[in-house]
Amino acid sequence: MNVTVPHKEAAFALCSRSSDAATAAGAVNTISITEGALTGHNTDGIGLIRDLTVNLRQQLADARIVVLGAGGAARGIIAPLVSENPAELTIANRTKERADEIVAKLGGTLLVARGFAELADLAPPDFLINATSAGLKGEAPPFPTSLVGPRTFCYDLVYSSSDTPFVAWAKTHGAARAVHGWGMLVEQAAESFAIWRGVRPDTKPLLKQIPR
């Protein structure tokens, strides 16, 4: 099965085995059964990276990246983003302590933790990735508009048949481009299918049907 927010961290605790990606994230989005035991995997990171670098043709190396959120969705993408060798990766959360936990767990010099209140003095990054549910209840996303610059690529892990609140907010404030997470959904699902069936589906026909 696949597991979505807000249950990814609980799913990790439920599984008796976990893949390296799930262990690094402390979150599970894909569960398989091996010898009668639940095995947890996390395909979110590879799904996002493949969508950004292959489908959307973005270069993450040497980029400045800000990830908004520090829950299960964010935890699944941080280590894969680090593996792309960005110049800096900031993890921002309403409660800074949760971002601090990720930085302490993964270590390294690239990661920086901030609270949302500390984002106003940050220069617009190259990539702004929303891994929160902010705005889904109709409220405005609680992020400073100064985060969005004319060269900022905004990506929402949430997906919708129309612009998500975050995508609409990013476009309103002049983002170079703003997309939501249909491509990530498709690519992580293909990775999950490969775990279950041993075959990775061709995602191109489905991606052609998704408005980007």
GIHU-V104837 format. One record per run of one state. SS is the DSSP state (alpha for helix, beta for strand, coil for the rest). FROM is the first residue (numbers start at 1). LEN is the number of residues. If there is no record, write none. Layout:
SS	FROM	LEN
SS	FROM	LEN
This chain:
coil	1	1
beta	2	1
coil	3	5
alpha	8	7
coil	15	2
beta	17	2
coil	19	1
alpha	20	6
coil	26	4
beta	30	5
coil	35	2
beta	37	5
coil	42	2
alpha	44	12
coil	56	8
beta	64	5
coil	69	3
alpha	72	11
coil	83	5
beta	88	6
coil	94	2
alpha	96	11
coil	107	4
beta	111	5
alpha	116	3
coil	119	8
beta	127	4
coil	131	14
alpha	145	3
coil	148	5
beta	153	4
coil	157	8
alpha	165	8
coil	173	4
beta	177	4
coil	181	1
alpha	182	16
coil	198	6
alpha	204	4
coil	208	5
